[in-house]
């Protein structure tokens, strides 16, 4: 692998993680209540929100889609 390809790969991964962090913070502290009724308001403590943040960072394209597509929590 050339140095330019390695730099491109690392830059792409950094951009993915940066976008994931942005979407993750929006999801965890604002949008989670739109998808899960138990997460509304004070329903989910900050320590739990911080525990799910790494997963949301890794799966941010899926979570971003859920935030825009799903308008109300699913009926169980």
N, C-alpha and C positions, 0 to 999 in steps of 0.2 A: 504494500500500500504506500502510495507516495505521501509526502508531507502535506501537499495541498488537499488530497482526498481525506486525510486524517483531520486536518483543520476544518474542512467542510462538515465532516461527520460530527465532530465535537461541537461545532457551532450550531448545527441542526438539533442536536440533543439538548444543548443549552436553551435554545429557543423553545423547544417542546416543553421543557421543565418550567421555563419562565411563564409561558402561556398557561400551563397546568396550574402553577401557583396562583396566578390571577383568577382563573376560573374556579379553582378550589376555594379560595377565600370568599369569592362571591357566593358560591354554592353553600359552603359550610355555614357562613354567618348570615346569609340572606335567603337563598333559594331552597334550602333543604325543607323548609316548612311548606313550600308549595307542592312537594312531592310526597312527603311523609307527615301526616298530621301530628305525630308524636314529637316532631322536631319544631313545632311552632312555638314562638315566644321563648319562655323559660323551660320548655319541655325537655330540652336536651342540654345538659351541662357543658360548659366550655371544654372540660377535659375530654369529653366524648367527641365533641366537634374536632378537637385537635388530633384525636386518635384516627378519625376517618379521613383527615386531610391528606395523608400520603396516598391513600387509595384513590381519592378524587384527583389528585395531581397526575397519577399514572393513567387514569381512565377519563381524562378531561374531555375528549371528544364525545364520548357517550353521555357524560353528565351535562355537557352543554346542549346536546340534542334533547335530553330529557327536560332541561329547563325551558327550552323554547317550544317543544311539542306538547308536553303534558300540562294541561291547564288546571286540573284539580286532582287531588289524591285519588288513587284507585279505590273502588268499593270492594271490601273483602267480605 
